[in-house]
Amino acid sequence: MYHPNHPDGNYEMANQVLAFEPPRAISWRPGYMSPVTGELEFGGWVWRYDLVPVGPDETRVTLSYDWSAVGPGPRKRIQFPPFAPGHLGNSLGHLAAMATR
């Protein structure tokens, strides 16, 4: 992944799936390998897609994220939330492009 505000710019993520309810919902919490411990750690944020069919070829998708459990460590390095509201629209656009391929 890449984010201009990340200390390294490019970085790797691991995702733990919290909800997987096809075709209605998926949620996950991103994790990373700690440079200190070498163990997988989670930063306290959760992403979620909720999907509702609204027609034979149409689905309403709601993307939400929750940063409420982010601890003081990440908050020292990253301004929260690290994504502007427009990022949600971009993410939904990428999802739509993948779904229609």
N, C-alpha and C positions, 0 to 999 in steps of 0.2 A: 504494500500500500504506500501511498504518498500523501503527506500533508505538509504544507509549507510551515506550519507552526510547530511541527514535531522537531525535537532536537537534532535528529538525524535525517529529516526529510523523508527518506524511504525507510520502511519498517515492516516487520512481519507481525501478523496477528493469528491467534487461534480463537475459534469461536465455540463456546459451549451452548448447545441447543437447550433451551428451557421449555419451549412448547413446540410441538410438531403435530399439528392437527389438520392433515390434508383433507380437503382443499381450503380450509378456513383460516388457519393461522400458523405462523412460525415466529418464534422469538429466540433471541440469543444474547449472550453476554460476551463481549470481546475480551480476550486475555492476551498475555504476552509473556515471553520468557524473561524472568528477572535477571538483569545483568549482575546482580549481587548474589542471588541464591542459585541461579540456573534453573529454578522451578517455574512452572506455569502459575501466573498470578492474574487476578481479575481486578479491573480498576473501579468497578462499581456502577457501570452503566449498562443499560439493556435497550436493545432495538427490537421492534416488533412490527410485523405486517399482519393486518387483519383483512381478509378477503371476503367479499359478499357478491355472489352472482346477481346481476341485474338484467341479464338478457342472455340469449343463446351464445353470443360471442362477446360478451361484455362483463367485466368484473370491476366493482368498486374496491379500491385498495386504500387502506389507511395505514400510514407509516407513523409510528410513534417512537419516542425514545425517552428514557428516564435516566437522569444524571444524579438523582437524589442521594445515592449511596457512595458517591465519589469521595474518597478520603482526602486528607490534607496533603499527602505526598503528590498525587497527580495535580492537585489544584495549585501547587507551587510552580509547576512546570507548564501547565496548560490552562488557558482561560476557559472557563466553562459557562455555557456549553461551547465546545470548540467549533461547532458548525452553525452557520447562520440559518435562519428559517428557509432560505432559498435552497439550501442543500437537500432538504427533504424533497422538494419538487424535482431536483436533479436526480435523486435516488429513484424516485418513482418513474421518471422518464427512462432511466437505464433499465429498470425492471420491465417496463412496457416494451422496450426495444428487444430485450431478451425473450420475452414471452411471445412476440410476434414473428420471431425468426423461424 
